[in-house]
Amino acid sequence: MNQFIIIFLAIVVASLIVLTLVMPHITYYQSLPDFSLAYQLERSLKENGEFHTNLVLYVYSTPALLKINDIDVEIRITYIVFRVKNSPMVSNLNELYNVWGNQTHAGIVSAIEIKDNGYILTIKYINSTNIKTYKISLADTGKIVKKIAIRNGVIRFRDKAYRINGYRIIEIREIKLNG
């Protein structure tokens, strides 16, 4: 009879040890946001220029090359990343703010925005320092990083190209992301 009690207690203790190891992972996974938060982040940045959350957001920038005819201009691609339960593989660079996902993480990746009024062509990009934050805000300081005058040409960024016919003044402007 004592053997059964000892075996029963050993099983209970082993079960409790396993539960204490497994439960934090289960509750952590359940507390992760859905992929839809990336779309909320994108919408909030487009409409308000800021986003607040109780979730940790990791922000980092990587260098990228913008080619205007023979001129190379170094700009930045900024990532705003957070962990999610699951996400589809999404990666496009069509707008200034683009939803991004890689199955375990999601967020926003920046690209460039081109506006052409026929005389001045403005290229905007987002720059940031590497930070870990709960709040993001964008500040369009109007800072012109580079100003170029060209006649006929092509602007290349990653796998995209924008053709210019005629004379243009190109202004490359930086938008600062703050945490």
Steps between C-alpha positions, in 0.01 A plus 500: 500500500784742585660425163187619317492822700869567424448428128189720497688786671791461256258526206336810651837668562621416147175637354538824695858541381394448137210745539723770646732464201225489234244755628710815444549404135130432450390826662773696315383362166139585581597855596670567165301723265351398168646598165219755459692729738743567213211646296390709800857629532512587130163678510592693815831618352330612177214681674654633823875466460522316833420170668477399869485144633574293810705269279875535451584633153850452364612769256812480288629654178718353229678686219358489149611644169290739293635547148415810300662450160872474592460650847486269803324629810509300822167500680353276772238228514333493841340194658244508783473142624309311771434132579167351394321167541542433130516704184510442127819563306449858382766723350429778255644847459230688309434788741671698772345265762465131411364214709763233554492149651719189524282246689628583853535879476303774327508875463576777256788543259556837337587571139489830311220731398530689172288806424545680170327830422667536160777730621607379846519129568504422873630171636431426868641223716487412871809498720536387861747385758484145631260508795267288708181695576126500571426822311589614151460842344605639165638850452517639148764762567517613139874436509635471146776240499595554137383723215574405139402652166472260205355479153353164401601205709409205714468465876569148624424366844527128562312335213288805411569771243345844442563665163537877471433680173608861490667725755452437874640622827519198729476556875577205726339555841536310826213419735625431852347216702513559876430255779 
